[in-house]
Amino acid sequence: MTSSLVGSEMCIRDRKNTALSLSESALREAKEKAEKASEMKTVFIQNISHEVRTPLNSIVGFSDLIASLVTGKEVDEYAEIVRQNNAALLGIMDDVLCISDLESSPSSMEKAKMDVEACCRVCLDKVRSRIKEGVELVFSPLFGKENSILSSHYGIEIVLSRLLDNAAKFTEKGCIELSYNFSPDGKELSFVVTDTGSGVPEGWDEEIFERFTKADTFYPGLGLGLAIARLVANKLGGAVALDRSYKGGSRFVFTVPTGI
């Protein structure tokens, strides 16, 4: 009787072990399929983005050339419309390529000694053409202080460019300001992008950093800019957040370790 009971328990245990083993095998297989599908998706996005960007670059270049050869009030107006839409398309392709590259790259970025003020000026020059007429672009650098940190110039440029571009998109009048400051111990650097635009609606403090999310669907774009900014900031060991205490528009604070 006891022997029969023990045998039955062993049989049940064996069946459970077999079922568990099959379940683990199925999970591993599903995980491998999901990883492969994700990898294929990333490669597809990168390939299609590169393929679209190549002819788009030609369209942009030859549009500018045609506009420079033909003059006239109407032609100038049409040429400006073409330029603006070319820039918008290139921006979309850059965001798609950037986020797919970031997903497939290592979790951190290579760091080297860099000049903070020089990086800021590069980002300001890149966004200047997208600032609306009548809006002032202000830069408040630190004078008489060390401006070098150990970080990724490329990564910081990505974040600041997206934050400034976001400000340019939503600011119709007033100003956009970029400033930065070091923490008292010198271990952290904070960039601040402030604008006098429409601001971020209540309840959207975190949602605006999600991919393909737009607080206002009226404005063009895929809703990737702030998502990219936060993703890169995290790779740099820093963070990006909305400063809700500011009421005159929007203010974003980007903090990053100085590596010092």
C-alpha positions as CSV (number, residue, x, y, z in Angstrom):
1,M,0.0,0.0,0.0
2,T,2.8,2.4,1.0
3,S,4.9,1.4,-2.0
4,S,1.9,2.1,-4.3
5,L,1.4,5.5,-2.8
6,V,5.0,6.4,-3.1
7,G,5.0,5.3,-6.7
8,S,2.0,7.4,-7.4
9,E,3.5,10.5,-5.9
10,M,6.7,10.0,-7.9
11,C,4.6,9.6,-11.1
12,I,2.8,12.9,-10.3
13,R,6.1,14.6,-9.6
14,D,7.6,13.4,-12.8
15,R,4.6,14.7,-14.8
16,K,4.9,18.1,-13.1
17,N,8.7,18.2,-13.8
18,T,8.0,17.3,-17.4
19,A,5.3,19.9,-17.7
20,L,7.6,22.5,-16.1
21,S,10.5,21.6,-18.4
22,L,8.2,21.9,-21.5
23,S,6.9,25.3,-20.2
24,E,10.4,26.6,-19.7
25,S,11.4,25.4,-23.2
26,A,8.3,27.2,-24.7
27,L,9.2,30.4,-22.8
28,R,12.8,30.3,-24.0
29,E,11.6,29.7,-27.6
30,A,9.0,32.6,-27.3
31,K,11.7,34.9,-25.8
32,E,14.1,34.0,-28.7
33,K,11.4,34.7,-31.3
34,A,10.6,38.0,-29.6
35,E,14.2,39.1,-29.5
36,K,14.7,38.1,-33.2
37,A,11.6,40.0,-34.2
38,S,12.7,43.1,-32.3
39,E,16.1,42.9,-33.9
40,M,14.6,42.5,-37.4
41,K,12.3,45.5,-36.7
42,T,15.2,47.7,-35.7
43,V,17.2,46.7,-38.8
44,F,14.2,47.3,-41.0
45,I,13.6,50.8,-39.5
46,Q,17.3,51.6,-39.9
47,N,17.4,50.4,-43.5
48,I,14.1,52.1,-44.6
49,S,15.2,55.3,-42.9
50,H,18.5,55.4,-44.7
51,E,16.8,54.5,-48.0
52,V,14.3,57.4,-47.6
53,R,17.0,59.8,-46.3
54,T,19.2,59.4,-49.4
55,P,16.7,60.7,-52.0
56,L,15.5,63.2,-49.5
57,N,18.9,64.7,-49.2
58,S,19.0,65.1,-53.0
59,I,15.6,66.8,-53.0
60,V,16.7,69.2,-50.3
61,G,20.0,70.0,-52.1
62,F,18.5,70.5,-55.6
63,S,15.5,72.5,-54.1
64,D,17.9,74.9,-52.6
65,L,19.9,75.1,-55.8
66,I,16.8,75.9,-57.9
67,A,15.7,78.5,-55.4
68,S,19.0,80.2,-55.6
69,L,18.9,80.3,-59.5
70,V,15.3,81.6,-59.8
71,T,14.3,84.9,-58.1
72,G,11.0,86.7,-57.6
73,K,8.6,87.3,-54.7
74,E,6.4,84.3,-55.3
75,V,9.3,82.0,-56.1
76,D,11.0,83.1,-52.8
77,E,7.8,82.3,-50.9
78,Y,7.4,78.9,-52.5
79,A,11.1,78.1,-52.0
80,E,10.7,78.9,-48.3
81,I,7.8,76.5,-48.0
82,V,9.8,73.8,-49.7
83,R,12.8,74.5,-47.3
84,Q,10.6,74.3,-44.2
85,N,9.0,71.0,-45.3
86,N,12.3,69.6,-46.3
87,A,13.7,70.4,-42.8
88,A,10.6,68.9,-41.2
89,L,11.0,65.6,-43.2
90,L,14.8,65.5,-42.4
91,G,14.0,66.0,-38.7
92,I,11.5,63.1,-38.7
93,M,14.0,60.8,-40.4
94,D,16.7,61.9,-38.0
95,D,14.5,61.1,-35.0
96,V,13.6,57.6,-36.4
97,L,17.2,56.8,-37.1
98,C,18.4,58.2,-33.8
99,I,16.0,56.1,-31.7
100,S,16.7,52.9,-33.6
101,D,20.4,53.5,-33.3
102,L,20.1,54.1,-29.6
103,E,18.1,51.0,-29.0
104,S,20.7,48.8,-30.8
105,S,23.8,50.5,-29.2
106,P,25.4,49.8,-25.8
107,S,23.7,51.0,-22.7
108,S,26.3,53.8,-22.1
109,M,28.1,56.4,-24.3
110,E,31.8,57.0,-24.8
111,K,33.0,59.9,-22.8
112,A,35.8,62.4,-23.2
113,K,36.8,65.9,-22.1
114,M,34.5,68.4,-23.7
115,D,33.8,72.1,-23.7
116,V,30.3,72.8,-22.4
117,E,30.0,76.3,-23.9
118,A,31.1,75.2,-27.3
119,C,28.6,72.4,-27.3
120,C,25.8,74.8,-26.4
121,R,26.7,77.2,-29.2
122,V,26.7,74.3,-31.7
123,C,23.1,73.4,-30.6
124,L,22.0,77.0,-30.7
125,D,23.3,77.4,-34.3
126,K,21.4,74.2,-35.3
127,V,18.1,75.4,-34.0
128,R,18.4,79.1,-35.1
129,S,16.8,78.6,-38.5
130,R,13.7,77.1,-36.8
131,I,13.1,80.0,-34.4
132,K,10.0,81.9,-35.4
133,E,10.2,85.6,-36.4
134,G,10.1,87.9,-33.4
135,V,11.3,85.2,-31.0
136,E,14.6,85.9,-29.3
137,L,17.2,83.1,-28.8
138,V,19.2,83.8,-25.6
139,F,22.3,82.1,-24.3
140,S,23.5,82.6,-20.8
141,P,26.9,80.9,-20.4
142,L,29.1,80.9,-17.3
143,F,32.0,83.3,-17.4
144,G,35.2,83.0,-15.5
145,K,34.6,79.3,-14.6
146,E,35.8,76.0,-15.8
147,N,33.6,74.8,-18.6
148,S,35.1,71.4,-19.3
149,I,33.5,68.1,-18.2
150,L,34.0,64.4,-18.9
151,S,31.0,63.3,-20.9
152,S,29.7,62.6,-24.4
153,H,29.6,65.7,-26.6
154,Y,27.5,63.8,-29.1
155,G,25.0,62.7,-26.4
156,I,24.7,66.1,-24.9
157,E,24.2,67.7,-28.3
158,I,21.4,65.2,-29.0
159,V,19.5,66.1,-25.8
160,L,20.0,69.9,-26.1
161,S,19.0,69.9,-29.8
162,R,15.8,68.1,-29.0
163,L,14.9,70.4,-26.1
164,L,15.7,73.5,-28.1
165,D,13.8,72.2,-31.1
166,N,10.8,71.5,-28.9
167,A,10.9,75.0,-27.5
168,A,11.2,76.5,-31.1
169,K,8.1,74.5,-32.1
170,F,5.8,75.8,-29.4
171,T,7.1,79.4,-29.0
172,E,5.3,82.0,-31.1
173,K,6.6,85.1,-29.3
174,G,8.9,86.1,-26.5
175,C,12.2,84.2,-26.0
176,I,13.9,80.9,-25.7
177,E,16.9,80.7,-23.3
178,L,19.6,78.1,-22.8
179,S,21.6,78.3,-19.6
180,Y,23.7,75.9,-17.5
181,N,25.2,75.7,-14.0
182,F,27.3,73.4,-11.9
183,S,26.2,71.9,-8.6
184,P,28.1,73.3,-5.5
185,D,30.3,70.1,-5.3
186,G,31.0,70.3,-9.1
187,K,29.8,66.7,-9.7
188,E,26.7,67.6,-11.6
189,L,25.9,70.0,-14.5
190,S,22.4,71.2,-15.1
191,F,21.3,72.6,-18.5
192,V,18.1,74.6,-18.5
193,V,15.9,75.3,-21.6
194,T,13.3,77.9,-20.9
195,D,10.7,79.3,-23.3
196,T,7.6,81.6,-23.3
197,G,5.6,79.2,-25.4
198,S,2.2,77.5,-24.8
199,G,3.5,75.3,-22.0
200,V,2.7,71.7,-21.1
201,P,-0.9,70.8,-20.1
202,E,-1.5,69.6,-16.6
203,G,-1.1,65.9,-16.2
204,W,1.3,65.5,-19.0
205,D,4.6,65.8,-17.0
206,E,5.6,62.2,-17.8
207,E,3.5,61.4,-20.8
208,I,5.4,63.9,-23.0
209,F,8.5,61.7,-22.6
210,E,6.7,58.6,-24.1
211,R,7.3,57.7,-27.7
212,F,4.8,58.8,-30.3
213,T,3.0,60.9,-27.7
214,K,2.0,64.5,-28.4
215,A,0.2,66.9,-26.0
216,D,-0.9,68.9,-29.0
217,T,-1.6,67.0,-32.3
218,F,-1.8,70.3,-34.2
219,Y,2.0,70.6,-34.3
220,P,4.0,68.4,-36.8
221,G,6.3,65.6,-35.8
222,L,6.2,62.0,-34.6
223,G,6.4,62.8,-30.8
224,L,9.9,61.3,-30.5
225,G,12.0,64.3,-29.6
226,L,11.5,64.3,-25.8
227,A,11.6,60.5,-25.7
228,I,15.0,60.6,-27.4
229,A,16.2,63.3,-25.0
230,R,15.3,61.2,-22.0
231,L,16.8,58.0,-23.4
232,V,20.1,59.7,-24.2
233,A,20.2,61.5,-20.8
234,N,19.7,58.1,-19.1
235,K,22.6,56.6,-21.1
236,L,24.8,59.5,-19.9
237,G,23.8,58.7,-16.3
238,G,21.7,61.9,-16.1
239,A,18.0,62.8,-16.4
240,V,15.6,65.2,-18.1
241,A,12.5,66.6,-16.4
242,L,9.9,69.2,-16.8
243,D,10.1,72.0,-14.2
244,R,6.5,72.5,-13.3
245,S,7.3,75.4,-11.0
246,Y,7.8,77.6,-14.0
247,K,4.5,79.2,-15.3
248,G,5.7,81.4,-18.1
249,G,5.8,78.6,-20.7
250,S,7.9,75.5,-20.5
251,R,11.2,74.8,-18.7
252,F,13.1,71.6,-19.0
253,V,16.1,70.7,-16.9
254,F,18.8,68.3,-18.2
255,T,21.2,67.1,-15.5
256,V,24.4,65.1,-16.3
257,P,27.4,64.0,-14.2
258,T,30.5,66.0,-14.8
259,G,32.8,63.0,-14.4
260,I,35.1,65.2,-12.3
